[in-house]
Amino acid sequence: MRHALRLALFIGVAVLPIAACHAGGSAPFSNANATENEAESGLATETLSIATMKGERRFTVEIAQTAEEQSRGLMFRTKLAPDRGMIFPMLPPRDVAFWMKNTLIPLDMIFIRPNRTIARIEANTVPETLDPVSSNEPVIAVLEIAGGQAVAQGIAPGDLVTLPF
């Protein structure tokens, strides 16, 4: 029984991050008329900043905290402003893999280490693919921003991220 419980726990911890970001969902929505600290999606929003070699970059991010919120991620969005994004807290820190199922726009996935530095960036992920995008190391969060914005804003591995949690 103890072995079965460990196996179920392992499967839950190992498989959830693979599905994290996009594993189901319904109709499209936009965040154009979001109120302060809440997106139209209903998720809380906060400011996140990244210290780059070109200066501080700020993003208003939706916080996907629950497994359901993380599964939906940015699915069905048809646009994402250059200063917007979604943050996926990973507490406790762990290896994760995301996919782009039902995600209609390219995204930059920014994997953030527990020390708040950027581990790696997967730029311009391909919309609607099921190919996993892995963190390759334990991370405390994953930030998704519009595809191409990491390069455009000078964001690079090693940059320091100020997280809203």
VEXSEBA-636462 format. One line per field, with one value per atom (N, C-alpha, C, O): residue number from 1; residue in one letter; x negated, y, z. Coordinates in Angstrom, 3 decimals, m for minus. Layout:
// residues N
k = (NUM, ...)
r = (a, ...)
px = (X, ...)
py = (Y, ...)
pz = (Z, ...)
***
This chain:
// residues 165
k = (1, 1, 1, 1, 2, 2, 2, 2, 3, 3, 3, 3, 4, 4, 4, 4, 5, 5, 5, 5, 6, 6, 6, 6, 7, 7, 7, 7, 8, 8, 8, 8, 9, 9, 9, 9, 10, 10, 10, 10, 11, 11, 11, 11, 12, 12, 12, 12, 13, 13, 13, 13, 14, 14, 14, 14, 15, 15, 15, 15, 16, 16, 16, 16, 17, 17, 17, 17, 18, 18, 18, 18, 19, 19, 19, 19, 20, 20, 20, 20, 21, 21, 21, 21, 22, 22, 22, 22, 23, 23, 23, 23, 24, 24, 24, 24, 25, 25, 25, 25, 26, 26, 26, 26, 27, 27, 27, 27, 28, 28, 28, 28, 29, 29, 29, 29, 30, 30, 30, 30, 31, 31, 31, 31, 32, 32, 32, 32, 33, 33, 33, 33, 34, 34, 34, 34, 35, 35, 35, 35, 36, 36, 36, 36, 37, 37, 37, 37, 38, 38, 38, 38, 39, 39, 39, 39, 40, 40, 40, 40, 41, 41, 41, 41, 42, 42, 42, 42, 43, 43, 43, 43, 44, 44, 44, 44, 45, 45, 45, 45, 46, 46, 46, 46, 47, 47, 47, 47, 48, 48, 48, 48, 49, 49, 49, 49, 50, 50, 50, 50, 51, 51, 51, 51, 52, 52, 52, 52, 53, 53, 53, 53, 54, 54, 54, 54, 55, 55, 55, 55, 56, 56, 56, 56, 57, 57, 57, 57, 58, 58, 58, 58, 59, 59, 59, 59, 60, 60, 60, 60, 61, 61, 61, 61, 62, 62, 62, 62, 63, 63, 63, 63, 64, 64, 64, 64, 65, 65, 65, 65, 66, 66, 66, 66, 67, 67, 67, 67, 68, 68, 68, 68, 69, 69, 69, 69, 70, 70, 70, 70, 71, 71, 71, 71, 72, 72, 72, 72, 73, 73, 73, 73, 74, 74, 74, 74, 75, 75, 75, 75, 76, 76, 76, 76, 77, 77, 77, 77, 78, 78, 78, 78, 79, 79, 79, 79, 80, 80, 80, 80, 81, 81, 81, 81, 82, 82, 82, 82, 83, 83, 83, 83, 84, 84, 84, 84, 85, 85, 85, 85, 86, 86, 86, 86, 87, 87, 87, 87, 88, 88, 88, 88, 89, 89, 89, 89, 90, 90, 90, 90, 91, 91, 91, 91, 92, 92, 92, 92, 93, 93, 93, 93, 94, 94, 94, 94, 95, 95, 95, 95, 96, 96, 96, 96, 97, 97, 97, 97, 98, 98, 98, 98, 99, 99, 99, 99, 100, 100, 100, 100, 101, 101, 101, 101, 102, 102, 102, 102, 103, 103, 103, 103, 104, 104, 104, 104, 105, 105, 105, 105, 106, 106, 106, 106, 107, 107, 107, 107, 108, 108, 108, 108, 109, 109, 109, 109, 110, 110, 110, 110, 111, 111, 111, 111, 112, 112, 112, 112, 113, 113, 113, 113, 114, 114, 114, 114, 115, 115, 115, 115, 116, 116, 116, 116, 117, 117, 117, 117, 118, 118, 118, 118, 119, 119, 119, 119, 120, 120, 120, 120, 121, 121, 121, 121, 122, 122, 122, 122, 123, 123, 123, 123, 124, 124, 124, 124, 125, 125, 125, 125, 126, 126, 126, 126, 127, 127, 127, 127, 128, 128, 128, 128, 129, 129, 129, 129, 130, 130, 130, 130, 131, 131, 131, 131, 132, 132, 132, 132, 133, 133, 133, 133, 134, 134, 134, 134, 135, 135, 135, 135, 136, 136, 136, 136, 137, 137, 137, 137, 138, 138, 138, 138, 139, 139, 139, 139, 140, 140, 140, 140, 141, 141, 141, 141, 142, 142, 142, 142, 143, 143, 143, 143, 144, 144, 144, 144, 145, 145, 145, 145, 146, 146, 146, 146, 147, 147, 147, 147, 148, 148, 148, 148, 149, 149, 149, 149, 150, 150, 150, 150, 151, 151, 151, 151, 152, 152, 152, 152, 153, 153, 153, 153, 154, 154, 154, 154, 155, 155, 155, 155, 156, 156, 156, 156, 157, 157, 157, 157, 158, 158, 158, 158, 159, 159, 159, 159, 160, 160, 160, 160, 161, 161, 161, 161, 162, 162, 162, 162, 163, 163, 163, 163, 164, 164, 164, 164, 165, 165, 165, 165)
r = (m, m, m, m, r, r, r, r, h, h, h, h, a, a, a, a, l, l, l, l, r, r, r, r, l, l, l, l, a, a, a, a, l, l, l, l, f, f, f, f, i, i, i, i, g, g, g, g, v, v, v, v, a, a, a, a, v, v, v, v, l, l, l, l, p, p, p, p, i, i, i, i, a, a, a, a, a, a, a, a, c, c, c, c, h, h, h, h, a, a, a, a, g, g, g, g, g, g, g, g, s, s, s, s, a, a, a, a, p, p, p, p, f, f, f, f, s, s, s, s, n, n, n, n, a, a, a, a, n, n, n, n, a, a, a, a, t, t, t, t, e, e, e, e, n, n, n, n, e, e, e, e, a, a, a, a, e, e, e, e, s, s, s, s, g, g, g, g, l, l, l, l, a, a, a, a, t, t, t, t, e, e, e, e, t, t, t, t, l, l, l, l, s, s, s, s, i, i, i, i, a, a, a, a, t, t, t, t, m, m, m, m, k, k, k, k, g, g, g, g, e, e, e, e, r, r, r, r, r, r, r, r, f, f, f, f, t, t, t, t, v, v, v, v, e, e, e, e, i, i, i, i, a, a, a, a, q, q, q, q, t, t, t, t, a, a, a, a, e, e, e, e, e, e, e, e, q, q, q, q, s, s, s, s, r, r, r, r, g, g, g, g, l, l, l, l, m, m, m, m, f, f, f, f, r, r, r, r, t, t, t, t, k, k, k, k, l, l, l, l, a, a, a, a, p, p, p, p, d, d, d, d, r, r, r, r, g, g, g, g, m, m, m, m, i, i, i, i, f, f, f, f, p, p, p, p, m, m, m, m, l, l, l, l, p, p, p, p, p, p, p, p, r, r, r, r, d, d, d, d, v, v, v, v, a, a, a, a, f, f, f, f, w, w, w, w, m, m, m, m, k, k, k, k, n, n, n, n, t, t, t, t, l, l, l, l, i, i, i, i, p, p, p, p, l, l, l, l, d, d, d, d, m, m, m, m, i, i, i, i, f, f, f, f, i, i, i, i, r, r, r, r, p, p, p, p, n, n, n, n, r, r, r, r, t, t, t, t, i, i, i, i, a, a, a, a, r, r, r, r, i, i, i, i, e, e, e, e, a, a, a, a, n, n, n, n, t, t, t, t, v, v, v, v, p, p, p, p, e, e, e, e, t, t, t, t, l, l, l, l, d, d, d, d, p, p, p, p, v, v, v, v, s, s, s, s, s, s, s, s, n, n, n, n, e, e, e, e, p, p, p, p, v, v, v, v, i, i, i, i, a, a, a, a, v, v, v, v, l, l, l, l, e, e, e, e, i, i, i, i, a, a, a, a, g, g, g, g, g, g, g, g, q, q, q, q, a, a, a, a, v, v, v, v, a, a, a, a, q, q, q, q, g, g, g, g, i, i, i, i, a, a, a, a, p, p, p, p, g, g, g, g, d, d, d, d, l, l, l, l, v, v, v, v, t, t, t, t, l, l, l, l, p, p, p, p, f, f, f, f)
px = (m0.825, 0.000, m0.868, m0.586, m1.933, m2.822, m3.494, m3.675, m3.866, m4.493, m3.506, m3.889, m2.253, m1.233, m1.005, m0.837, m0.998, m0.820, m1.993, m1.793, m3.226, m4.401, m4.342, m4.661, m3.934, m3.841, m2.798, m3.041, m1.649, m0.603, m1.095, m0.852, m1.784, m2.329, m3.362, m3.360, m4.249, m5.264, m4.616, m5.017, m3.621, m2.954, m2.280, m2.368, m1.614, m0.963, m1.950, m1.680, m3.090, m4.098, m4.813, m5.118, m5.087, m5.837, m4.983, m5.474, m3.734, m2.903, m2.268, m2.136, m1.875, m1.247, m2.114, m1.598, m3.425, m4.205, m4.277, m4.404, m4.201, m4.226, m2.963, m3.009, m1.845, m0.593, m0.439, 0.414, m1.262, m1.137, m1.244, m2.070, m0.441, m0.404, 0.776, 1.465, 1.056, 2.124, 2.643, 2.118, 3.664, 4.160, 5.670, 6.224, 6.323, 7.762, 8.274, 7.497, 9.543, 10.026, 11.276, 11.819, 11.722, 12.947, 12.768, 11.733, 13.750, 13.785, 12.672, 12.157, 12.303, 11.264, 11.698, 12.889, 10.700, 10.954, 9.765, 8.707, 9.923, 8.805, 8.681, 9.610, 7.528, 7.320, 7.293, 6.711, 7.911, 7.832, 8.458, 7.920, 9.569, 10.255, 10.132, 11.060, 9.011, 8.820, 8.786, 8.259, 9.358, 9.287, 7.945, 7.233, 7.601, 6.326, 6.250, 7.188, 5.148, 4.845, 5.728, 5.708, 6.513, 7.266, 7.466, 7.928, 7.116, 7.309, 8.737, 9.443, 9.165, 10.501, 10.646, 11.752, 9.533, 9.535, 9.933, 10.246, 9.920, 10.231, 8.993, 9.081, 7.843, 6.603, 6.092, 6.252, 5.485, 4.846, 3.694, 3.036, 3.454, 2.309, 1.398, 1.851, 0.126, m0.892, m1.978, m2.015, m2.847, m3.982, m5.188, m5.472, m5.875, m7.104, m8.170, m7.884, m9.392, m10.457, m11.665, m11.914, m12.400, m13.611, m14.742, m14.628, m15.830, m17.004, m17.880, m18.487, m17.939, m18.727, m19.936, m20.078, m20.798, m21.941, m21.475, m22.215, m20.267, m19.712, m18.833, m18.251, m18.729, m17.886, m16.752, m16.631, m15.927, m14.802, m13.664, m13.301, m13.117, m11.951, m10.804, m10.971, m9.635, m8.480, m7.363, m7.125, m6.682, m5.558, m4.409, m4.629, m3.200, m2.009, m1.669, m1.393, m1.693, m1.511, m0.282, 0.030, 0.399, 1.461, 0.775, m0.182, 1.256, 0.635, 1.494, 2.614, 0.949, 1.626, 1.158, 0.095, 1.942, 1.513, 2.010, 1.259, 3.261, 3.822, 3.474, 3.069, 3.635, 3.390, 4.295, 3.860, 5.548, 6.484, 6.041, 6.061, 5.643, 5.172, 3.914, 3.752, 3.028, 1.799, 2.074, 1.387, 3.063, 3.423, 3.963, 3.660, 4.743, 5.312, 4.265, 4.218, 3.435, 2.385, 2.887, 3.885, 2.221, 2.581, 3.290, 3.243, 3.944, 4.686, 5.720, 6.320, 5.919, 6.952, 6.754, 7.586, 5.695, 5.446, 5.010, 4.255, 5.486, 5.092, 4.050, 3.488, 3.795, 2.748, 2.313, 3.030, 1.125, 0.582, m0.289, m1.258, 0.046, m0.696, m2.157, m2.448, m3.071, m4.505, m4.866, m5.916, m4.003, m4.294, m3.422, m3.303, m2.817, m1.955, m2.544, m3.422, m2.053, m2.498, m1.729, m0.761, m2.181, m1.602, m2.749, m3.706, m2.636, m3.646, m3.043, m1.901, m3.829, m3.422, m4.340, m5.443, m3.908, m4.739, m4.888, m3.932, m6.071, m6.372, m6.925, m8.136, m6.012, m6.403, m5.980, m4.783, m6.910, m8.346, m8.975, m8.374, m10.180, m10.864, m11.023, m11.236, m10.913, m11.024, m11.304, m11.157, m11.710, m11.833, m10.424, m9.525, m10.227, m8.919, m9.069, m10.146, m7.978, m7.909, m6.535, m5.517, m6.521, m5.278, m5.067, m6.009, m3.822, m3.529, m2.672, m2.316, m2.340, m1.615, m0.228, 0.326, 0.328, 1.649, 2.668, 2.780, 3.408, 4.447, 3.934, 4.724, 2.641, 2.065, 1.864, 1.127, 2.512, 2.606, 1.503, 1.367, 0.721, m0.332, m1.674, m1.720, m2.767, m4.084, m4.368, m3.973, m5.044, m5.396, m6.886, m7.505, m7.457, m8.779, m8.545, m7.850, m9.124, m9.024, m10.335, m11.413, m10.224, m11.385, m11.357, m10.449, m12.359, m12.434, m13.309, m14.449, m12.756, m13.378, m13.813, m13.010, m15.091, m15.670, m15.180, m14.654, m15.362, m15.001, m15.749, m15.244, m16.946, m17.664, m17.197, m17.786, m16.125, m15.461, m16.214, m15.893, m17.191, m17.861, m17.252, m16.695, m17.361, m16.809, m17.733, m18.919, m17.169, m17.925, m18.057, m19.152, m16.944, m16.942, m15.690, m14.707, m15.757, m14.622, m14.371, m15.286, m13.141, m12.715, m11.940, m10.795, m12.579, m12.008, m11.072, m11.301, m10.020, m9.091, m8.630, m8.766, m8.090, m7.579, m6.502, m5.777, m6.408, m5.504, m4.079, m3.827, m3.139, m1.745, m1.189, m1.502, m0.364, 0.420, m0.386, 0.155, m1.653, m2.434, m2.352, m2.190, m2.465, m2.484, m3.903, m4.092, m4.894, m6.285, m6.595, m6.335, m7.150, m7.443, m8.619, m9.596, m8.500, m9.576, m9.991, m9.224, m11.196, m11.640, m12.481, m13.181, m12.392, m13.212, m14.671, m15.579, m14.890, m16.228, m16.885, m18.030, m16.202, m16.677, m15.501, m14.498, m15.611, m14.514, m14.324, m15.291, m13.053, m12.732, m11.658, m10.888, m11.624, m10.615, m9.422, m8.336, m9.641, m8.556, m8.887, m10.043, m7.826, m7.960, m7.162, m5.999, m7.800, m7.159, m6.921, m7.841, m5.686, m5.384, m5.065, m4.216, m5.772, m5.535, m5.369, m5.611, m4.963, m4.761, m6.044, m7.139, m5.892, m7.033, m7.880, m7.361, m9.195, m10.138, m10.458, m11.400, m9.696, m9.908, m11.170, m11.765, m11.588, m12.808, m13.988, m14.751, m14.141, m15.224, m14.998, m15.922, m13.781, m13.480, m13.773, m14.164, m13.582, m13.782, m15.108, m15.355, m15.963, m17.293, m17.307, m18.208, m16.324, m16.245, m17.091, m16.996, m17.926, m18.874, m19.040, m18.749, m19.514, m19.836, m20.786, m21.702, m20.538, m21.348, m20.724, m21.074, m19.798, m19.139, m18.343, m17.850, m18.230, m17.542, m16.089, m15.784, m15.186, m13.751, m13.209, m13.501, m12.419, m11.717, m10.319, m9.513, m10.038, m8.770, m7.704, m8.030, m6.434, m5.349, m4.899, m3.830, m5.681, m5.335, m6.586, m6.519)
py = (m1.192, 0.000, 1.254, 2.212, 1.245, 2.387, 2.628, 3.773, 1.527, 1.637, 2.242, 3.092, 1.815, 2.343, 3.829, 4.598, 4.245, 5.649, 6.475, 7.552, 5.976, 6.674, 6.789, 7.840, 5.709, 5.712, 6.729, 7.475, 6.770, 7.732, 9.158, 10.032, 9.399, 10.717, 11.086, 12.215, 10.157, 10.416, 10.741, 11.691, 9.964, 10.193, 11.559, 12.299, 11.900, 13.202, 14.345, 15.338, 14.231, 15.281, 15.314, 16.397, 14.164, 14.115, 14.478, 15.128, 14.078, 14.285, 15.676, 16.271, 16.203, 17.514, 18.578, 19.334, 18.671, 19.700, 19.516, 20.502, 18.294, 18.092, 18.679, 19.256, 18.534, 19.073, 20.537, 21.231, 21.010, 22.395, 23.306, 23.095, 24.281, 25.300, 25.116, 26.096, 23.916, 23.814, 22.386, 21.584, 22.065, 20.700, 20.589, 19.500, 21.654, 21.621, 23.030, 23.968, 23.213, 24.582, 24.770, 23.829, 26.017, 26.332, 27.548, 27.694, 28.417, 29.519, 30.537, 30.664, 31.262, 32.275, 33.452, 33.701, 34.174, 35.396, 36.311, 35.859, 37.591, 38.524, 39.264, 39.261, 39.903, 40.631, 42.133, 42.874, 42.600, 43.999, 44.949, 46.036, 44.587, 45.480, 45.012, 45.185, 44.431, 43.908, 45.042, 46.123, 44.767, 45.736, 45.599, 44.614, 46.613, 46.582, 45.342, 45.047, 44.628, 43.423, 42.232, 41.246, 42.291, 41.118, 41.166, 42.170, 40.075, 39.981, 39.562, 39.085, 39.739, 39.291, 37.789, 37.287, 37.085, 35.642, 35.322, 34.176, 36.348, 36.130, 35.904, 35.859, 35.762, 35.551, 36.873, 37.927, 36.799, 37.975, 38.405, 37.568, 39.705, 40.222, 40.986, 41.608, 40.929, 41.643, 42.097, 41.672, 42.952, 43.396, 42.520, 42.198, 42.149, 41.362, 42.161, 42.769, 42.178, 42.901, 41.992, 41.059, 42.300, 41.551, 42.559, 43.486, 42.381, 43.239, 42.681, 41.620, 43.408, 42.976, 43.895, 44.896, 43.535, 44.392, 45.715, 46.698, 45.748, 46.957, 47.748, 48.761, 47.300, 47.976, 47.094, 45.938, 47.651, 46.910, 46.798, 47.768, 45.590, 45.335, 44.929, 44.075, 45.543, 45.270, 44.641, 45.003, 43.682, 42.994, 42.938, 42.754, 43.094, 42.805, 41.356, 40.995, 40.528, 39.095, 38.577, 39.000, 37.650, 36.890, 35.766, 35.171, 35.480, 34.444, 33.186, 33.157, 32.148, 30.848, 29.989, 29.372, 29.947, 29.266, 27.835, 26.949, 27.600, 26.261, 25.364, 25.844, 24.071, 23.128, 23.438, 23.348, 23.801, 24.126, 25.379, 25.406, 26.414, 27.647, 27.391, 27.936, 26.562, 26.249, 25.390, 25.524, 24.516, 23.698, 24.560, 24.308, 25.551, 26.427, 27.391, 27.628, 27.944, 28.852, 29.926, 30.586, 30.108, 31.124, 30.524, 31.075, 29.391, 28.747, 29.689, 30.499, 29.571, 30.259, 31.765, 32.432, 32.311, 33.749, 34.004, 33.221, 35.088, 35.436, 36.541, 36.854, 37.132, 38.149, 38.279, 37.898, 38.825, 39.085, 40.321, 40.319, 41.372, 42.630, 42.408, 41.502, 43.224, 43.053, 43.213, 42.740, 43.876, 44.080, 43.211, 43.481, 42.179, 41.262, 39.859, 39.545, 39.024, 37.645, 36.862, 37.348, 35.637, 34.774, 34.097, 33.624, 34.058, 33.408, 32.147, 32.148, 31.075, 29.780, 29.458, 28.953, 29.740, 29.378, 27.866, 27.125, 27.419, 25.993, 25.818, 25.838, 25.649, 25.530, 24.173, 23.888, 23.327, 23.572, 23.542, 23.027, 24.093, 24.087, 22.665, 21.723, 22.533, 21.212, 21.344, 22.420, 20.229, 20.152, 20.172, 19.516, 20.924, 20.991, 20.910, 21.141, 20.579, 20.605, 21.137, 20.719, 22.064, 22.671, 22.278, 21.878, 22.393, 22.202, 23.367, 24.240, 23.382, 24.501, 24.099, 24.759, 23.026, 22.568, 23.710, 24.360, 23.949, 24.978, 26.388, 27.287, 26.591, 27.925, 28.447, 27.853, 29.545, 30.019, 30.983, 31.294, 31.458, 32.435, 31.912, 31.165, 32.287, 31.881, 32.587, 33.733, 31.890, 32.434, 32.249, 31.345, 33.100, 32.872, 32.298, 32.902, 31.134, 30.517, 30.786, 30.425, 31.420, 31.806, 31.003, 31.151, 30.153, 29.263, 29.925, 30.305, 30.058, 30.833, 29.925, 29.183, 30.001, 29.182, 29.650, 30.754, 28.795, 29.204, 30.452, 31.162, 30.734, 31.946, 33.177, 34.252, 33.011, 34.081, 34.507, 35.546, 33.742, 34.043, 33.185, 32.120, 33.654, 32.924, 31.767, 31.958, 30.567, 29.360, 29.233, 29.019, 29.367, 29.259, 29.894, 30.128, 30.165, 30.751, 29.905, 29.639, 29.489, 28.821, 29.874, 30.187, 30.415, 31.538, 31.058, 30.026, 31.833, 31.599, 30.149, 29.522, 29.632, 28.264, 28.144, 29.099, 26.977, 26.744, 26.536, 25.637, 27.372, 27.223, 25.828, 25.211, 25.352, 24.125, 22.832, 21.801, 22.865, 21.629, 20.934, 21.579, 19.630, 18.847, 18.488, 17.765, 18.986, 18.716, 19.373, 20.563, 18.607, 19.197, 20.169, 19.947, 21.236, 22.207, 22.101, 22.452, 21.622, 21.290, 22.401, 23.142, 22.492, 23.443, 22.977, 23.799, 21.690, 21.075, 21.200, 20.780, 21.756, 21.851, 22.304, 22.781, 22.161, 22.611, 24.130, 24.891, 24.554, 25.971, 26.329, 25.476, 27.600, 28.103, 28.689, 28.845, 29.012, 29.602, 29.535, 29.394, 29.641, 29.773, 31.009, 31.157, 31.894, 33.097, 32.918, 32.570, 33.153, 33.144, 34.567, 35.239, 35.016, 36.334, 36.156, 35.072, 37.204, 37.125, 36.691, 37.122, 35.833, 35.327, 36.454, 37.390, 36.351, 37.336, 38.457, 39.217, 38.571, 39.677, 39.517, 40.518, 38.300, 38.134, 38.771, 39.531, 38.469, 39.068, 40.568, 41.356, 40.966, 42.379, 43.236, 44.397, 42.661, 43.422, 43.127, 43.593, 42.351, 42.085, 41.158, 41.240, 40.277, 39.334, 38.114, 37.565, 37.691, 36.603, 35.723, 36.148, 34.481, 33.631, 34.361, 35.065, 34.168, 34.816, 36.102, 36.542, 36.726, 37.933, 37.638, 36.526, 38.632, 38.490, 38.911, 39.979, 38.053, 38.288, 38.603, 37.888, 39.672, 39.977, 39.417, 39.929, 38.359, 37.643, 38.242, 38.789, 38.145, 38.685, 37.747, 37.950, 36.746, 35.820, 35.462, 34.693)
pz = (0.000, 0.000, 0.000, m0.720, 0.816, 0.893, m0.460, m0.875, m1.150, m2.469, m3.477, m4.281, m3.436, m4.357, m4.104, m5.050, m2.825, m2.492, m3.006, m3.567, m2.819, m3.338, m4.854, m5.411, m5.528, m6.984, m7.440, m8.388, m6.783, m7.145, m6.925, m7.757, m5.813, m5.539, m6.582, m7.072, m6.939, m7.966, m9.295, m9.966, m9.681, m10.958, m10.945, m11.925, m9.858, m9.763, m9.853, m10.530, m9.187, m9.207, m10.547, m11.048, m11.140, m12.395, m13.602, m14.524, m13.616, m14.792, m14.808, m15.878, m13.659, m13.631, m14.303, m15.126, m13.986, m14.657, m16.172, m16.898, m16.661, m18.103, m18.720, m19.807, m18.034, m18.541, m18.179, m18.732, m17.251, m16.822, m18.013, m18.900, m18.032, m19.050, m19.960, m20.244, m20.441, m21.418, m21.509, m22.280, m20.733, m20.785, m20.941, m20.786, m21.234, m21.424, m21.469, m21.291, m21.698, m21.679, m22.498, m23.076, m22.533, m23.234, m24.116, m24.766, m24.150, m25.099, m24.872, m23.761, m25.929, m25.830, m24.958, m24.772, m24.426, m23.706, m23.921, m24.361, m23.618, m23.725, m22.409, m21.601, m22.185, m20.943, m21.191, m20.399, m22.276, m22.673, m21.657, m21.446, m21.019, m20.093, m18.647, m17.857, m18.304, m16.958, m15.938, m16.198, m14.779, m13.697, m13.013, m13.204, m12.202, m11.505, m10.613, m9.872, m10.687, m9.914, m10.234, m9.497, m11.323, m11.750, m13.258, m13.801, m13.928, m15.368, m15.659, m14.770, m16.901, m17.296, m17.076, m16.880, m17.110, m16.867, m15.433, m15.111, m14.563, m13.161, m12.311, m11.084, m12.953, m12.206, m11.649, m12.265, m10.492, m9.919, m10.824, m11.442, m10.898, m11.642, m10.701, m9.740, m10.988, m10.221, m11.187, m12.341, m10.708, m11.506, m11.201, m10.047, m12.246, m12.155, m12.877, m13.909, m12.366, m13.055, m13.264, m12.500, m14.324, m14.667, m14.846, m15.648, m14.105, m14.231, m15.356, m15.212, m16.475, m17.634, m17.804, m17.101, m18.747, m19.063, m19.684, m19.664, m20.230, m20.846, m19.875, m20.261, m18.625, m17.648, m17.172, m17.577, m16.310, m15.745, m16.760, m17.426, m16.857, m17.705, m16.790, m15.919, m16.989, m16.136, m16.953, m18.105, m16.321, m16.944, m15.950, m14.753, m16.435, m15.642, m15.944, m17.088, m14.904, m15.112, m14.372, m13.258, m15.031, m14.386, m13.626, m14.121, m12.440, m11.609, m11.668, m11.158, m12.299, m12.401, m11.238, m11.307, m10.174, m8.953, m8.842, m8.436, m9.194, m9.011, m10.194, m11.253, m10.003, m11.104, m12.288, m13.436, m12.027, m13.107, m13.862, m15.093, m13.122, m13.761, m14.579, m15.671, m14.046, m14.755, m15.982, m16.995, m15.905, m17.069, m18.207, m19.373, m17.882, m18.904, m19.455, m20.662, m18.591, m19.028, m19.970, m19.681, m21.077, m22.068, m23.278, m24.377, m23.058, m24.149, m24.737, m24.030, m26.037, m26.806, m26.942, m27.556, m26.398, m26.559, m28.000, m28.577, m28.566, m29.933, m29.957, m31.006, m28.791, m28.692, m27.241, m26.316, m27.075, m25.752, m25.887, m26.646, m25.161, m25.236, m24.827, m24.045, m25.347, m25.051, m23.578, m23.143, m22.806, m21.380, m20.478, m19.283, m21.039, m20.286, m20.293, m21.096, m19.392, m19.349, m18.309, m17.724, m18.092, m17.074, m16.338, m16.951, m15.010, m14.183, m13.571, m13.110, m13.576, m13.043, m11.860, m12.065, m10.629, m9.469, m9.365, m9.593, m9.026, m8.839, m7.430, m7.209, m6.493, m5.098, m4.575, m4.535, m4.175, m4.111, m5.511, m6.454, m5.639, m6.940, m7.462, m6.699, m8.796, m9.410, m10.901, m11.482, m11.511, m12.955, m13.535, m13.008, m14.619, m15.259, m16.765, m17.315, m17.413, m18.873, m19.255, m18.704, m20.204, m20.685, m22.137, m22.822, m22.608, m24.018, m24.486, m23.694, m25.773, m26.359, m26.868, m27.746, m26.323, m26.743, m26.646, m25.607, m27.734, m27.799, m27.534, m27.241, m27.631, m27.504, m28.916, m29.703, m29.236, m30.609, m31.022, m32.205, m30.071, m30.362, m29.874, m28.897, m30.531, m30.021, m28.690, m28.480, m27.825, m26.512, m26.265, m26.826, m25.432, m24.870, m23.477, m22.661, m23.209, m21.882, m21.150, m21.623, m20.000, m19.210, m17.917, m17.100, m17.742, m16.584, m15.516, m15.782, m14.301, m13.235, m12.086, m11.522, m11.757, m10.675, m9.296, m9.156, m8.286, m6.913, m6.427, m5.557, m6.972, m6.568, m7.339, m7.223, m8.132, m8.894, m10.157, m10.734, m10.593, m11.855, m12.962, m12.698, m14.188, m15.322, m15.675, m15.946, m15.665, m16.010, m17.524, m18.044, m18.219, m19.677, m20.243, m19.540, m21.547, m22.266, m23.497, m24.277, m23.667, m24.901, m25.682, m25.356, m26.717, m27.459, m28.569, m29.201, m28.781, m29.884, m29.996, m31.047, m28.915, m28.943, m30.010, m30.289, m30.592, m31.723, m31.218, m30.415, m31.691, m31.260, m31.544, m32.563, m30.626, m30.731, m30.824, m31.224, m30.468, m30.480, m29.121, m28.085, m29.148, m27.909, m27.484, m26.506, m28.206, m27.854, m26.510, m26.331, m25.560, m24.256, m24.315, m25.030, m23.556, m23.383, m21.920, m21.023, m21.686, m20.337, m19.710, m20.400, m18.392, m17.641, m17.564, m17.438, m17.637, m17.548, m16.179, m16.008, m15.225, m13.840, m12.978, m13.508, m11.658, m10.802, m10.919, m10.914, m11.026, m11.115, m10.093, m9.650, m9.733, m8.801, m9.550, m8.991, m10.835, m11.625, m13.107, m13.508, m13.911, m15.356, m15.746, m15.369, m16.503, m17.007, m18.496, m19.236, m18.942, m20.365, m20.800, m20.214, m21.852, m22.435, m23.941, m24.472, m24.615, m26.057, m26.762, m26.403, m27.770, m28.515, m29.088, m29.697, m28.884, m29.395, m28.423, m28.647, m27.356, m26.414, m25.567, m25.167, m25.289, m24.502, m25.235, m24.638, m26.514, m27.312, m27.459, m27.261, m27.803, m28.027, m26.795, m26.919, m25.614, m24.383, m23.698, m22.586, m24.363, m23.817, m22.622, m21.788, m22.524, m21.402, m21.738, m22.836, m20.774, m21.036, m19.803, m18.685, m20.014, m18.865, m17.917, m18.340, m16.619, m15.599, m15.076, m13.981, m15.832, m15.372, m14.091, m13.899, m13.235, m11.949, m12.078, m12.609, m11.582, m11.660, m10.269, m9.310, m10.159, m8.923, m9.077, m9.854, m8.331, m8.451, m7.537, m6.483, m7.931, m7.113, m5.987, m5.412, m5.674, m4.586, m3.813, m2.853)
***
